[in-house]
Amino acid sequence: MTLDTLEDWMDEDEAAASVRKTIRTLRDWRKRGEGPPYTRFGRTVRYHRPTFVEFFKASQIQPVRSRRSGKRKQTR
């Protein structure tokens, strides 16, 4: 087990920039109980970098290819 360093934690500015969202969006997600996990250090919000990345990896949607062969039925 390794100890986390301060570099393992992002502030709101860094977290928002890393996912190209606004700080307001992150705050809205927290208010609604959505979005990545966070920690409060007093009044300061921090995001644990590895957990933040894992949250978005887990949110990925894998597209499913259609079973259609691509050929269209001809209509008369």
Secondary structure in CASP SS format (residue, H / E / C, confidence):
PFRMAT SS
TARGET T0000
AUTHOR 0000-0000-0000
METHOD secondary structure of the structure
MODEL  1
M C 1.00
T C 1.00
L C 1.00
D C 1.00
T C 1.00
L H 1.00
E H 1.00
D H 1.00
W E 1.00
M E 1.00
D C 1.00
E H 1.00
D H 1.00
E H 1.00
A H 1.00
A H 1.00
A H 1.00
S H 1.00
V C 1.00
R C 1.00
K C 1.00
T C 1.00
I H 1.00
R H 1.00
T H 1.00
L H 1.00
R H 1.00
D H 1.00
W H 1.00
R H 1.00
K H 1.00
R H 1.00
G C 1.00
E C 1.00
G C 1.00
P C 1.00
P C 1.00
Y C 1.00
T E 1.00
R E 1.00
F E 1.00
G C 1.00
R C 1.00
T E 1.00
V E 1.00
R E 1.00
Y E 1.00
H E 1.00
R H 1.00
P H 1.00
T H 1.00
F H 1.00
V H 1.00
E H 1.00
F H 1.00
F H 1.00
K H 1.00
A H 1.00
S C 1.00
Q C 1.00
I C 1.00
Q C 1.00
P C 1.00
V C 1.00
R C 1.00
S C 1.00
R C 1.00
R C 1.00
S C 1.00
G C 1.00
K C 1.00
R C 1.00
K C 1.00
Q C 1.00
T C 1.00
R C 1.00
END
